Amino acid sequence: MTDAQPHILIVDDEVDACRNLSDILSDMGYRVDIAHDGPSALQLVQGCVYDVALLDLKMPGMDGVELYKRIRAMSSGTVAIVVTAFAGSKIAQAALDAGAAEIIAKPVDLPRLLARVEETLDQPLIMVVDDDSELCDSLWDLLRENRFRVAIAHDVGDAEAKLRQHVYQVVLIDMKLPAGTGADVFQLLRRTHSEARAVLITGFRSETENQIAEVMAEGADAVAYKPFDIDLLLATVSRLAQKANSKPRA
């Protein structure tokens, strides 16, 4: 079952700073969890899907870069905002290179941080369902650069689990998947999120032609063929995300 209330993870070894920020975010209507080191944060991520993670860089045992790499591997849709006293350092750049959305310097400009959290949560949530890990990583980078939040699933079961956790505006569905097909994912999507938009993707145009025609007739919104026309793909995802947010399907 999905939960519309955004969930935020704060990871910092400064106990008072965490408590104060948690109180403010909770008053704004967010659910907030706190961890004071990397291993504790990973335990929380194993049991909960976070929309945003606010991460310190310098912590005992595991720095924020390594922590975010592990969070991204476990929960690709979690957006990381790094809050650090070392904003201009090489480690801060390494966090950005790993996929963190932004570096905010300490002492924290609180209005800026809160605004950034709200802006992040307003970004459309996209899921890519494809068993090609390299392609998924490339699409993740591309879509994040264009201000989408992006979750990754590699098979039908993984997609089903993620559909239970969040409401997605657009889902990109590969037509050939391990132990199932894109049609299976599309049926799951219709049962769980009837208002979501679907883009079918494939590198086997002739082989999947009939299946694509059937799924399009059932209500899928668009088809994108590999190798992608990147500009067209981004325009399609943007258009469909706006439609998903403007009104539900009939």
N, C-alpha and C positions, 0 to 999 in steps of 0.2 A: 504493500500500500504506500502511495506517495504521501509526502508531508510538505505542505506549501510553506511552512515556516522555515526560513533560511537557518542553516546551522553553521556556526563559525567556530573554528579551533584557534586558540591562542597558545603559542609555544614560546616561552621566555623564562629564563631563570630568575628574573626579578619578580618576586612574589607580589609585592604591593602594586607594581605597575600592571601586572596581569589582573589582579582583583579589581582595580579601578576601571580598567578598560572593559572588563567583563560586565561590571555593573552598568556602565554606560550603554553597551551594546544590548544588554538584556532589557534595559528601559526602552530601547528603540524597537523591541519586539522580536529580537533574534534569540535563538537558542545558542548558548555559548558553553564550550568546554575548555578547560585549561590543562596544559601539561608544562612541566618545568624542565624537561629534557627530551631528547630525541626518542629514546626507547619508550618512554611513557606516552609520547605522542603517537607512535606507531601502534601501540596497543589500542588506543582510542580509535585510530583510523581503521583498524581491523574490524571494529564493531559498529562503526557509524560512517555515513557518507557526509562529508563536509562540503559546503558550497565554497567557503573561503577559509584559507589558513593564514593567520598572521604569524610570521616566523621571525624570531631573532636569529642572527647569524652565528654569534660566538656563544656557545653553550658547552658545558662540560660533557665529554663523552662522544658527542656527535654534533658537528656543526650544521648550520641551517641548510647548506648546499646539499650535503649528503642526505639530510632528513627530507628535503623536498624531492630529491630524486626518488627516494623510496616511496614517498607519498604519491608521487605522480604514477609510479608503477602500480600502486595498489588502487588508486582512485584518480583516474586521469581527468575527471571533471572538476576536481578541486583546484581553485585558483589560488596561487600563493602571492601574498604581498609581504615583502621582507621589510621588517622594521628594525633598524640597526644604527648603532653609533659609528659604524664603519662604512658609510654609504659610498664613499669614493674609493674603496679598496678593491684589490683584485678578487677577493672572495665575493664581494657584492656583484662584480661583473660575472663571476662564475655562476651565481644564482640566476642572473638574467639569462645567461647562456643555457642554463638547465631548463628554462621555461617559466621562471617566476615573472609575474606581471609587472612588478614595479618595486623600486627601492624607496622607502621613506625613512628619512634620517631622524635619529634621536638627537636632542629631545623632540618628541613627537609634536607636529602641528596637528592637533586633534581634529579640528574641522576638516582639514585636508584628508586625514585618514578615514574619517567617517564618510566623507563624500566619496572617497575612492571605493569603499566597501559597497555603498549604495549603487554606484555606477557599475561595479562589477556584477552585482546581483541583477541589474537591469539588462545585462547582456543576454541575448538569446542562448538557450542551451541546446546544443546539437549533439547527436550521437552518430558515430561512424561504426558500422558493423561490417568488418572485413577481416579475413584471416591472414592477410598480408601485413605483417608487423611494420615493415619499412614504409609501406604506403600509408598506414595509419599514423605513423610518426610524422610523415610529411604533411598529411592533411591536418593533423593536430597543430603543427607549427603554422601552417597557412591560415587556418581558421582563427587561431588565437591572435595572430598578427592583425586580423580583420575584426577583432573585438567580438568574437563568439566564445562562449564557454564550450568545451569539447570533452565528451566522454567517449571512450573507446570500448568496443566489444568485439571479440574475435570469433564467436560462434553463437548459435541460437540460444543455448542455455545462458550464456553470459549476457546476451541482449535481454532475455526475459528477466533476469535478476535486476538489471539496471532500469528496465521499464517499471519495475515495482518500486523503485527508489525515488524517481524524479519524474517531473513532467517535462517532456522535450518538445521544442517547437518544430524541429526538423530532424529526421533520421535518414542518413545515407545508408542504403542497404545493398551489399554485394549479393548478387544472385546465386553464387556458388559458395557454399559454406560447409565446414565439416559437420557431418551428422545432421544435415538439413539444407534448406534452401532459403533464398531471400523471400520467397513467397510465405514461408513459415514465419519469418520475422514480421512481415507485413501483416499477417493475420493476428499475431500477438499485439502489434501496434494498434490495430483497429479495436481490439478488445479492451486494451488498457487505456489508450489515449486517442479517442476518436477524432479529436481536433488537431492532432499532430499531422505534419506534412511529411511525405515520403519521397525520396529521390532514389531510384533504382540505379545501381552502378554495376558495370560488368566490363571485362576485357574479352568476353566471348560473345560477340554480337550475334553471329548467326546461330550459335548453339543455344542461346537463351532467348531467341526472338519470340518464340511462341509463349514461353513462360512470362516474358516481359509484357506481351500483349494482354495476357490474362490478368496480370496484376494491375496493369494500367486500367483495364476495364473495371476492376474492382475498386479503383479510387486512388491509386498512386498518382503523384503529381507531375513527375518528370523523370527522365532517363538521362544519365551521364555516362558516356563511354570512355573507357581507358584506352590510351593515355588522355587525360582530361584536358579540355580547353579551360584553363584556370580562370580566366576572366568570366567565361560563361558559367562555370560552376559557382563562383562566388556570387554572381548576379542572381543565379537561380536560388541559392540558399538564402540570400538576403531578402529576395522577393517573397519566398515561402515563409520565412520567419515573420515577416510583417503580416502576412495573411493569417498565420496561426495566432498572432497576438491580437489581431483586429476583431476576428469573429470566429466562433467554432463552426465546424462542418455541420451541415444539416443532418 
